[in-house]
Amino acid sequence: MTKIIARWISQHPKTVILIATLLLIPSIFGYIKTTINYDILTYLPEKLDSVKGERILDETFNDAAMAILIVKDGTPLDAQSLKNTVAKIDGVQQVLWVDSLADITIPKEMLPDILSSVFYSADGTSTMMMVQFKEGGSSTSTMNALREIRKAMTANCYMSGLSAITLDTKDLADAQAPIYIAIAVALALIVLMCTMNSFVLPLVVLVSLGYAIVYNMGTNIMFGSISYITQCIAAILQLGVTMDFSVFLIDRFEEEKPKHATKAEAMESAIRYTFVSLLGSSLTTVFGFLALCFMQFTLGKDIGLVMAKGVFLGLITVVTVLPAFVLQLDKLIHKTGHKSLVPSFSTLNGFLLKHKKVVAVIFLLAFVPAVICQGKMAVYYDMTQSLPQDMSSVESLAKLKEEFNMATTHFVIFDENMSSEAVNSMTKEIRQIDGINTVVSLDSIIGSGIPKDVLPDEVKKICANSGYQLMMINSQYSTATDELNAQVDALKATVQKYSPSAYITGEGVLTKDLIDVTNDDFVLTDILSTASIFILIAICFKSISIPAILVASIELAIMLNKSCSFFFGSVEPFIAPTIIGCVQLGATVDYSLLMATRFKEELGRGRSKEEAIKITADECSRSIFQSAAVFFVATFGVYLTCDISIVKSICLMLARGSLISAVVIICCLPSVLCLLEGLINKTSVGWRKKAADGAPAEEPAAAAPAEAGATSEAEDTASPDASENGTETEKQCESLQNAKPSADSPADNTESNGKE
């Protein structure tokens, strides 16, 4: 089947390009229709009481989506006028202000303490109103309503709350994403033009990968919605981790040209070879992303599924769309050839291998500070820290803290039939908890002397509805602080004493649960990603020592990456360490796979381990340098231009991680492999395998290409036709050993190809 498909693609490149371009249409439609979720807290597990309470809060009281309006230095009539205007906006359920419970002609000094403390600041110069929306906090209806509210606000008004922060996050992400994606692509193009031997080829590669990115973003509609974090980083990550697929196919195409009568036949052979090889090689990256799917905090699943799908679509596009473009533009590609600017690593490698024992000791000693310091990396969970502090909603939140000493709001949902005496006792105890400013419930508003039955329904529904009663608690502590977390624990203990079936929710409670859940998730994903890749490498190399050495080298790079955050004193978003651990492992373990595979090949040719490792280091360093450079500039470009801290931090760590992984593999791994070659041979099956006639073993089908333009009998025997001799699983495992191609580019053969 692969042979038939490869032949059809090679013989009908124009048709392939037409079909691929037409498929962009439904992909673009799917991209537009995919909902973007800007509320990270919605990814918490449904089983949590705080999440169940949030659902009740939303469905019963319409308080899950709420904004807070502050009017400063205005008269009660001004505030009432604004309230009435806001209440008429489409998407607004109701606006709760003092006039919902009392006549505004009553001087605020004569209002009950509970009303004056909630709706007026301590100095009496500001008043606050709460806006409830008909739909969820990140729905289109709520977003449009928030924009209309801002149009109605005067200069002395401020709006905050989780819904307002969500709107600002959406607007910022939508405005900046096209800019930093364009910058990332431009920087990647510059690097490719410098490292490849053609000016046109990088454009062909990026256009082809662009098709894959559009397909991936369009097919996200199958998930219904994706997070804004996934939306912001998916294209950049997909570009970085699938770039090597393209280089591999192009290199193989150049190798096949001298062996075949036509370019179409050469491309057919290259496609068949590349698909089987990369299908195995891409598994390490896919496994790294899929490990995120096992997180209880389902943002990991959101990122993992999108990126795993992106790697698969990138592979499919590389063996279909890219060959078609290359065949159509092959002459132009070679006419624009130039000398590659990738430096030679021969001198550096010679020095490091001469002192390999010292290098190996440094490699081992580096684990000590790396293990210690990576565990000290500071993280934050408060999403307001991920936004520019001069944004409207963030400034308004600061104003809310300043004027009303109110940083966080908790909601307690309990049985409506609880007696007034029990509610009053519970309220009294809650007020004694450190950091609690006000406690508002139906009983605290009307007092114990007024029966609830005589209240109008519109007033009762504010705090009691559908069998539930609502209590709102304002705290002076900020979300995700130790003080607030301790306050939540004390609040839970108090409420459970009076109503074991009660729910406690709100941003502060949800964030505390987020901290507890993700602490377990981080450990699980690290174990799963490391173990899965270890097992995959062990199976494919038939070795215990090789996966241990390769995974250890990348784990060192990951820990050094995290340690940099500690050394620089930066505070990273809570999700960054997990994403970095899985992505950096899956995306850069191929660097070490390339080294190990080439080392095995050179030993199989009968060379000594010193000679084999020198050749391996010289040839592989160029490929690793090119791959890391593209990954670095793409992610670093986002870091330079994005103002969303959570995206900015992730991209900085990915950029830094690509360089650290490259340095560790280029500088340390050759020395470690050389010194431990004896142990590797004893713990691996067929490590120094020779040909039956005593000649060097044939080059494996998945071997990294040798110097550009060079061919051998071994390469001829590695034709895709020979793959019929083994099972598909065996072919994929064997092909995994070729993680990355040589950095040498097709233009090395420009002269010879031009003579054909």
C-alpha positions in Angstrom: 0.0 0.0 0.0 2.8 2.4 0.9 4.4 1.7 -2.5 1.2 2.4 -4.4 0.6 5.7 -2.5 4.2 6.8 -2.9 4.1 6.2 -6.6 0.9 8.0 -7.1 2.2 11.1 -5.2 5.4 11.1 -7.2 3.6 10.9 -10.5 0.8 13.4 -9.7 2.4 16.3 -7.8 0.1 18.9 -9.2 -3.0 16.9 -8.2 -1.5 16.5 -4.7 -1.0 20.2 -4.3 -4.5 20.9 -5.6 -6.1 18.4 -3.1 -3.9 19.7 -0.3 -4.9 23.3 -1.0 -8.6 22.5 -1.2 -8.4 20.7 2.2 -7.3 24.1 3.6 -10.8 25.4 3.1 -12.6 23.1 5.6 -9.6 23.4 7.9 -9.9 27.2 8.0 -13.6 26.8 8.6 -13.0 24.4 11.4 -10.4 26.8 12.9 -12.9 29.7 12.9 -15.6 27.5 14.5 -13.4 26.1 17.2 -14.2 27.6 20.6 -11.3 29.0 22.6 -11.6 28.6 26.4 -9.9 31.5 28.2 -10.8 30.2 31.8 -8.1 27.8 33.0 -10.0 26.9 36.1 -12.6 25.1 34.0 -10.1 22.3 33.4 -10.2 21.2 37.0 -11.6 17.6 37.6 -15.4 17.5 37.7 -15.3 15.3 40.9 -14.0 18.2 43.1 -16.5 19.8 45.4 -15.4 23.3 44.4 -16.2 22.5 40.7 -19.6 21.0 41.7 -20.3 24.1 43.7 -19.2 26.3 40.8 -21.7 24.5 38.6 -24.5 25.1 41.1 -23.4 28.7 41.4 -23.7 29.1 37.7 -27.0 27.2 37.1 -28.9 28.4 40.2 -27.6 31.8 41.0 -25.9 33.0 37.8 -22.9 34.0 39.9 -20.2 31.9 38.2 -19.9 34.5 35.5 -19.8 37.8 37.4 -18.1 41.2 37.1 -17.7 43.9 39.7 -18.2 47.5 38.9 -16.7 50.3 41.0 -18.0 53.8 40.7 -15.8 56.4 42.4 -16.8 60.0 43.4 -20.3 59.7 42.0 -23.7 60.4 43.5 -26.2 57.6 44.3 -28.3 58.7 41.3 -25.2 58.4 39.0 -24.6 54.9 40.2 -28.3 54.0 39.8 -28.3 55.4 36.3 -25.3 53.3 35.4 -26.8 50.2 37.0 -30.0 50.6 35.0 -28.0 51.0 31.7 -25.9 47.9 32.4 -29.0 45.9 33.4 -30.5 46.5 29.9 -27.4 45.2 28.0 -28.0 41.9 26.2 -26.4 39.0 28.1 -26.7 40.6 31.5 -28.9 38.6 33.9 -29.1 41.3 36.7 -27.1 43.9 38.5 -27.0 43.7 42.3 -26.5 47.0 44.1 -27.7 48.6 47.3 -31.0 49.7 45.6 -31.8 46.0 45.1 -32.3 45.8 48.9 -32.9 49.3 50.1 -34.1 52.8 49.0 -31.2 54.9 47.7 -32.8 58.0 49.3 -31.7 56.6 52.6 -28.3 58.1 53.5 -25.6 55.5 53.5 -24.8 56.3 57.1 -28.3 55.0 58.0 -28.0 51.8 56.0 -27.5 48.5 57.9 -23.8 47.8 58.4 -24.0 44.7 56.2 -25.1 46.8 53.2 -22.8 49.7 53.8 -19.7 47.5 54.3 -20.4 45.5 51.1 -21.5 48.2 48.7 -19.5 51.2 49.9 -15.8 51.8 50.5 -14.6 52.6 54.0 -14.3 56.3 53.2 -17.6 56.3 51.4 -16.3 57.8 48.2 -16.7 54.6 46.1 -19.6 52.2 45.6 -19.6 48.7 44.2 -22.2 46.8 42.2 -22.1 43.1 41.0 -23.1 42.2 37.4 -24.4 38.7 36.8 -24.5 37.3 33.3 -26.8 34.9 31.6 -24.1 32.6 30.2 -20.6 31.4 31.2 -17.7 33.7 31.9 -15.9 32.9 28.5 -19.1 32.7 26.3 -19.5 35.0 23.4 -22.6 36.5 25.0 -20.7 37.4 28.1 -17.7 38.7 26.2 -20.0 41.0 24.1 -21.9 42.2 27.2 -18.6 43.1 28.9 -17.6 45.2 25.9 -20.9 47.0 26.0 -20.5 47.6 29.7 -17.1 49.2 29.1 -18.7 51.5 26.6 -21.3 52.6 29.1 -18.6 53.2 31.9 -17.4 56.8 32.6 -13.9 57.8 33.5 -14.5 57.3 37.2 -15.6 53.6 36.7 -13.6 50.4 37.0 -14.6 46.8 36.1 -12.9 43.7 37.5 -13.7 40.1 38.2 -12.8 36.8 36.6 -15.0 37.5 33.5 -13.4 40.9 32.9 -9.9 39.3 33.2 -11.0 36.6 30.7 -12.1 39.3 28.2 -8.7 41.1 28.5 -6.9 37.8 28.1 -8.9 37.0 25.0 -8.3 40.4 23.4 -4.6 40.3 24.1 -4.1 36.8 22.8 -6.2 37.5 19.6 -4.2 40.7 18.9 -0.7 39.3 19.5 -0.9 35.7 18.2 -0.7 36.7 14.5 2.2 39.0 15.2 4.4 36.5 17.1 3.6 33.6 14.8 4.7 35.8 11.9 7.9 36.7 13.7 8.6 33.1 14.6 8.2 32.0 11.0 10.4 34.8 9.8 13.2 33.9 12.3 12.9 30.2 11.4 13.2 31.1 7.7 16.4 33.1 8.3 18.0 30.2 10.2 17.0 27.7 7.5 18.4 29.9 4.8 21.7 30.0 6.7 21.8 26.3 7.5 20.4 24.9 4.3 22.2 25.2 0.9 19.3 26.8 -1.0 17.4 30.1 -0.6 14.1 28.6 -2.1 14.1 25.3 -0.2 13.4 26.9 3.3 10.3 28.6 1.8 9.1 25.3 0.4 9.6 23.6 3.8 7.8 26.3 5.7 4.9 26.4 3.3 4.5 22.6 3.5 4.6 22.7 7.3 2.1 25.6 7.2 -0.4 23.3 5.5 0.1 20.8 8.4 -0.4 23.6 11.0 -3.6 24.7 9.4 -4.9 21.2 9.2 -4.1 20.7 12.9 -5.7 23.9 14.0 -8.8 23.2 11.8 -9.3 19.7 13.1 -9.4 20.9 16.7 -13.1 21.4 16.1 -13.4 17.7 17.0 -12.7 18.7 20.6 -15.3 21.4 20.7 -13.0 23.8 22.3 -9.3 24.2 23.2 -7.6 26.4 25.7 -6.1 29.8 24.7 -2.7 28.5 25.9 -2.9 25.6 23.4 -4.0 28.0 20.7 -1.1 30.3 21.4 1.7 27.7 21.4 0.5 24.9 19.2 1.6 26.3 15.9 5.1 27.2 17.2 5.6 23.8 18.8 4.4 21.9 15.7 6.8 23.9 13.6 9.7 23.2 15.9 9.2 19.5 16.4 8.3 18.5 12.8 10.9 20.6 11.0 13.3 17.7 11.0 10.8 15.5 9.2 11.1 17.8 6.2 14.9 17.9 6.2 15.0 14.1 6.4 12.8 13.6 3.3 14.8 16.2 1.3 18.1 14.6 2.2 16.8 11.2 1.3 15.5 12.5 -2.1 19.0 13.8 -2.9 20.5 10.4 -2.0 18.0 8.6 -4.2 18.5 10.7 -7.3 21.7 9.0 -8.6 20.0 5.6 -8.2 17.0 6.3 -10.4 16.3 7.3 -13.9 13.8 10.0 -13.1 13.1 12.4 -10.2 9.7 10.9 -9.8 11.2 7.5 -9.1 13.7 8.9 -6.7 10.9 10.7 -4.8 8.8 7.5 -4.7 11.7 5.7 -3.0 12.3 8.6 -0.7 8.7 8.8 0.4 8.5 5.1 1.1 11.7 5.2 3.1 10.9 8.4 5.0 7.4 7.4 6.0 8.4 4.1 7.7 11.5 5.7 9.3 9.7 8.8 10.6 6.7 6.8 11.8 8.9 5.1 14.3 11.1 8.2 15.0 8.0 10.4 15.7 6.8 8.1 18.4 9.2 9.6 21.0 7.7 13.0 20.4 4.1 11.7 20.4 4.7 9.7 23.7 6.0 12.9 25.3 2.8 14.8 24.4 0.4 11.9 25.3 1.9 11.8 28.8 0.1 15.1 29.4 -3.2 13.4 28.8 -3.0 11.6 32.1 -3.2 14.8 34.1 -6.3 15.2 36.3 -6.0 18.9 35.3 -7.3 18.5 31.8 -5.4 21.4 30.3 -2.6 18.8 29.9 -5.0 16.6 27.9 -5.9 19.6 25.8 -2.3 20.4 24.9 -1.3 16.7 24.6 -4.0 15.7 22.2 -3.6 18.8 20.0 0.1 18.4 19.8 0.1 14.6 19.3 -2.3 15.1 16.4 -0.1 17.9 15.1 2.9 15.6 15.0 0.9 13.0 13.1 -0.4 15.5 10.6 3.1 17.0 10.2 4.3 13.5 9.2 1.5 12.9 6.7 2.1 16.4 5.2 5.8 15.8 4.9 5.4 12.6 2.8 2.6 14.0 0.6 2.6 17.8 0.2 6.3 18.5 0.6 7.3 15.9 -2.1 4.8 17.5 -4.5 6.3 21.0 -4.0 9.9 19.7 -4.2 9.2 17.9 -7.5 7.6 21.0 -9.0 10.3 23.4 -7.8 13.4 21.2 -7.9 15.2 23.1 -10.6 14.6 26.4 -8.9 15.8 25.0 -5.6 19.1 24.0 -7.1 19.5 27.2 -9.0 19.4 29.2 -5.8 22.0 27.1 -4.0 24.6 28.6 -1.7 27.1 27.4 0.9 25.7 26.4 4.3 26.8 28.5 7.3 26.6 25.6 9.7 30.0 25.6 11.6 32.3 22.6 11.8 32.4 21.0 15.2 35.5 18.9 14.5 38.0 20.9 16.6 35.6 21.1 19.5 34.8 17.4 19.4 38.5 16.5 19.1 39.2 18.5 22.3 36.3 17.0 24.2 37.0 13.4 23.3 40.7 13.9 24.2 39.5 14.8 27.7 36.5 12.4 27.7 37.1 11.3 31.3 36.9 14.8 32.6 33.8 15.5 30.4 32.1 12.4 31.8 32.9 13.5 35.4 31.5 16.9 34.7 28.4 15.2 33.2 27.8 13.2 36.4 28.6 16.0 38.8 26.1 18.3 36.9 23.3 16.1 38.2 23.8 17.3 41.8 23.1 21.0 41.4 20.5 20.2 38.7 18.5 18.0 40.9 18.7 20.4 43.9 18.0 23.6 42.0 15.2 22.4 39.7 13.2 21.5 42.8 13.5 25.1 44.0 12.0 26.7 40.9 9.3 29.1 42.0 5.9 28.9 40.3 2.7 31.0 40.5 -1.0 29.9 40.2 -2.7 33.3 40.1 -3.6 33.9 36.5 -3.7 37.7 37.0 0.1 37.5 37.2 0.2 36.2 33.6 -1.3 39.5 32.3 0.3 43.0 31.9 -0.3 44.9 35.1 -1.5 47.9 33.2 -4.5 46.1 31.7 -7.9 47.5 32.6 -9.2 44.5 34.6 -5.9 44.1 36.5 -5.8 47.7 37.4 -9.4 47.5 38.5 -8.6 44.5 40.7 -5.9 46.6 42.4 -8.5 49.3 42.9 -10.9 46.8 44.4 -8.3 45.7 46.9 -7.4 49.3 47.8 -10.9 50.7 48.1 -12.8 47.7 49.6 -10.0 45.6 51.1 -11.4 42.8 49.0 -9.0 40.6 47.1 -11.0 37.3 46.7 -14.6 36.3 47.1 -15.7 32.8 48.4 -19.2 31.4 47.9 -20.8 28.9 50.3 -23.8 27.0 49.0 -25.9 25.2 51.6 -29.4 23.8 52.2 -32.0 26.5 52.0 -33.9 24.9 54.9 -31.1 25.4 57.4 -32.4 27.3 60.4 -31.7 31.0 60.9 -30.1 30.2 64.2 -27.6 27.8 62.6 -26.9 30.2 59.7 -26.2 33.0 62.2 -23.9 30.9 64.3 -22.0 29.7 61.3 -21.8 33.3 60.1 -20.4 34.5 63.4 -17.7 31.8 63.4 -16.7 32.6 59.8 -16.3 36.2 60.6 -13.7 35.2 63.2 -11.4 33.5 60.6 -8.3 35.6 59.8 -8.6 37.8 56.7 -12.4 37.6 56.4 -13.9 41.1 55.8 -17.6 40.6 55.2 -20.1 37.7 55.2 -23.3 38.3 53.2 -26.3 35.9 53.3 -30.1 36.3 53.3 -30.2 36.1 57.1 -27.5 38.7 57.5 -29.3 41.1 55.1 -32.9 40.9 56.5 -32.0 40.1 60.1 -33.6 37.5 62.3 -36.8 39.5 63.0 -38.2 39.4 59.4 -39.7 36.2 58.1 -38.2 35.1 54.7 -41.7 34.4 53.3 -42.7 38.0 53.2 -39.7 39.0 51.0 -40.4 39.6 47.3 -39.2 36.7 45.1 -36.7 38.9 43.2 -34.9 39.7 46.5 -35.0 36.1 47.8 -33.5 34.8 44.5 -30.4 36.8 45.1 -29.4 34.5 48.0 -31.9 31.6 48.0 -33.1 29.6 45.1 -34.0 26.0 44.0 -33.4 24.5 47.5 -30.0 26.2 48.0 -29.0 29.2 50.0 -26.0 31.3 49.0 -23.4 33.0 51.3 -20.8 35.4 49.9 -17.6 35.9 51.8 -15.1 38.6 51.0 -11.4 38.0 51.8 -8.5 40.5 52.1 -6.1 37.8 51.0 -5.1 37.3 47.4 -5.6 34.1 45.4 -2.9 31.4 45.6 -1.2 32.8 48.7 -0.4 30.7 51.7 -2.7 33.0 53.8 -5.7 32.4 51.6 -5.1 28.7 51.4 -5.0 28.5 55.1 -8.2 30.6 55.2 -9.9 28.2 52.9 -9.0 25.2 55.1 -10.4 27.0 58.1 -13.6 28.0 56.2 -14.1 24.4 55.1 -13.8 23.1 58.6 -16.3 25.7 59.9 -18.9 25.1 57.2 -18.7 21.3 57.3 -19.5 21.5 61.0 -22.8 23.1 60.3 -23.6 21.6 56.9 -21.6 18.5 55.7 -23.3 18.7 52.3 -22.4 22.3 51.7 -20.2 23.4 48.8 -17.5 26.0 49.0 -16.3 27.6 45.7 -15.0 30.7 44.2 -11.7 31.7 42.5 -9.6 31.3 45.6 -11.0 27.8 46.5 -10.7 26.6 42.9 -7.1 27.8 42.7 -6.2 26.0 46.0 -7.7 22.8 44.5 -5.6 23.5 41.3 -2.5 23.6 43.4 -3.3 20.3 45.1 -4.3 18.5 41.8 -1.4 19.7 39.7 1.2 18.8 42.4 0.2 15.1 41.9 -0.1 15.6 38.1 3.5 16.9 37.7 4.9 13.7 39.3 2.7 11.4 37.2 3.5 13.0 33.9 7.2 13.1 34.5 7.2 9.3 35.3 4.9 8.4 32.4 6.8 10.4 29.8 10.2 9.2 31.0 9.1 5.5 31.3 7.3 5.4 28.0 10.3 6.8 26.0 12.7 4.6 28.0 10.7 1.5 27.1 10.4 2.5 23.4 14.2 3.0 23.1 14.9 -0.2 25.0 12.8 -2.2 22.6 14.2 -0.6 19.4 17.8 -0.8 20.5 17.3 -4.2 22.3 19.3 -2.6 25.1 19.0 -1.7 28.8 22.0 0.6 29.0 21.3 2.7 25.8 17.9 4.1 27.0 19.3 4.7 30.4 22.2 6.8 29.0 20.1 8.6 26.4 17.2 9.5 28.7 19.6 10.5 31.5 21.3 13.0 29.2 18.0 14.6 28.2 16.7 14.6 31.8 19.9 16.4 32.8 19.1 19.0 30.2 15.6 19.4 31.4 16.7 19.8 35.0 19.3 22.3 34.0 16.6 24.2 32.1 14.4 24.4 35.2 17.4 25.3 37.4 18.0 28.4 35.2 14.7 29.8 36.4 15.9 29.4 40.0 19.3 30.9 39.3 17.7 33.9 37.5 15.1 34.4 40.2 12.2 34.1 37.8 8.7 32.8 38.8 7.2 30.6 36.2 3.5 29.7 35.6 2.5 26.5 37.3 1.9 24.5 34.1 5.3 25.4 32.6 7.5 22.8 34.4 5.2 19.9 33.3 4.9 21.1 29.7 8.7 21.6 29.5 9.4 18.2 31.0 7.3 16.3 28.5 7.9 18.4 25.4 11.7 18.9 25.9 12.1 15.1 26.5 10.0 14.1 23.5 11.3 16.7 21.1 15.0 16.6 21.9 15.6 13.0 22.9 16.0 12.5 19.1 19.3 14.4 19.4 20.7 11.6 21.6 19.0 8.9 19.4 21.0 10.2 16.4 24.3 10.0 18.3 23.7 6.4 19.5 22.5 5.2 16.1 25.4 6.6 14.2 27.9 5.3 16.8 26.4 1.8 16.4 26.7 2.1 12.7 30.4 3.1 12.8 31.2 0.3 15.2 29.5 -2.1 12.8 31.8 -1.0 10.0 34.7 -2.4 12.0 36.1 0.9 13.4 37.5 1.3 16.9 35.3 3.0 19.4 37.5 6.1 19.4 37.4 6.4 15.7 33.7 5.6 15.6 32.7 8.2 18.2 34.8 10.9 16.5 33.0 10.4 13.2 29.7 10.2 15.0 30.3 13.5 16.9 31.5 15.4 13.8 28.5 14.2 11.6 25.7 14.5 14.1 26.7 17.8 15.7 25.7 19.6 12.5 22.2 18.1 12.5 21.7 18.8 16.1 22.8 22.4 15.7 20.4 23.0 12.8 17.4 21.5 14.6 18.1 23.3 17.9 18.6 26.6 16.1 15.2 26.4 14.4 13.5 25.4 17.6 15.2 28.2 19.5 14.4 31.1 17.2 10.8 30.0 16.7 10.1 29.9 20.4 12.3 32.8 21.4 10.5 35.0 18.9 7.3 34.4 20.8 9.0 35.2 24.1 10.2 38.6 22.7 6.8 39.7 21.4 4.1 38.1 23.6 2.8 39.9 26.7 0.9 37.0 28.1 3.2 35.8 30.8 2.2 32.1 30.8 2.8 31.8 27.1 6.0 34.0 27.3 7.4 31.8 30.1 6.7 28.5 28.4 8.3 29.7 25.1 11.4 31.0 26.9 11.9 27.7 28.7 11.4 25.8 25.4 13.9 28.0 23.6 16.4 27.7 26.5 15.7 23.9 26.7 16.5 23.3 23.0 19.9 25.0 23.4 20.7 23.2 26.7 19.7 19.8 25.2 21.9 20.5 22.2 24.9 21.5 24.4 24.6 18.5 26.6 24.3 16.0 23.7 27.1 17.6 21.6 29.5 18.2 24.4 28.9 15.3 26.9 27.1 12.3 25.2 30.0 11.3 22.9 32.4 11.0 25.8 29.9 9.0 27.9 29.1 6.7 25.0 32.8 6.1 24.3 33.7 5.4 27.9 30.7 3.1 28.5 30.9 1.3 25.1 32.0 -1.9 26.8 29.1 -1.9 29.2 26.7 -1.1 26.3 28.0 -4.1 24.3 27.4 -6.4 27.2 23.8 -5.1 27.9 22.7 -4.8 24.3 21.7 -7.4 21.6 23.7 -7.0 18.4 25.5 -3.8 19.4 28.7 -4.6 17.4 27.0 -6.7 14.7 29.2 -7.5 11.7 28.2 -8.9 8.3 28.3 -12.7 7.9 31.3 -12.6 5.5 33.3 -10.6 8.0 32.9 -7.3 6.2 31.3 -4.4 8.1 27.6 -4.7 8.7 25.3 -3.2 6.2 24.0 0.2 7.1 20.5 -0.1 8.7 17.6 1.1 6.7 17.0 4.0 9.1 20.6 5.1 9.2 21.4 8.8 9.2 22.6 9.8 5.8 26.4 10.0 5.3 28.2 12.9 3.8 26.1 14.7 1.1 26.2 13.0 -2.2 27.8 9.8 -0.9 26.2 6.5 -1.6 27.3 2.9 -0.9 26.2 -0.6 -1.5 24.9 -0.7 2.0 22.6 2.2 1.1 21.4 0.5 -2.0 20.5 -2.6 0.0 18.5 -0.4 2.3 15.9 0.3 -0.3 12.3 0.3 0.8 11.7 -2.8 -1.2 13.7 -4.7 1.4 11.2 -3.8 4.1 9.0 -6.7 3.0 11.4 -9.0 4.8 10.2 -8.1 8.3 7.0 -7.2 10.2 5.7 -3.7 10.2 6.5 -3.4 13.9 10.1 -4.5 13.5 10.5 -2.0 10.6 9.2 0.9 12.8 11.4 0.0 15.7 14.4 -0.3 13.5 13.6 3.1 11.9 13.2 4.8 15.2 17.0 4.5 15.6 17.4 7.2 12.9 16.2 10.2 14.9 17.5 13.0 12.8 19.0 13.5 9.4 22.3 15.0 8.5 22.4 18.8 8.3 23.9 18.5 4.9 21.5 20.0 2.4 20.6 19.1 -1.1 22.6 21.8 -2.7 25.7 19.9 -1.9 24.8 17.9 -5.0 23.8 20.9 -7.1 26.7 20.5 -9.5 26.2 16.8 -10.1 22.5 17.1 -10.4 22.8 19.8 -12.8 24.9 17.6 -15.0 22.2 14.9 -15.2 
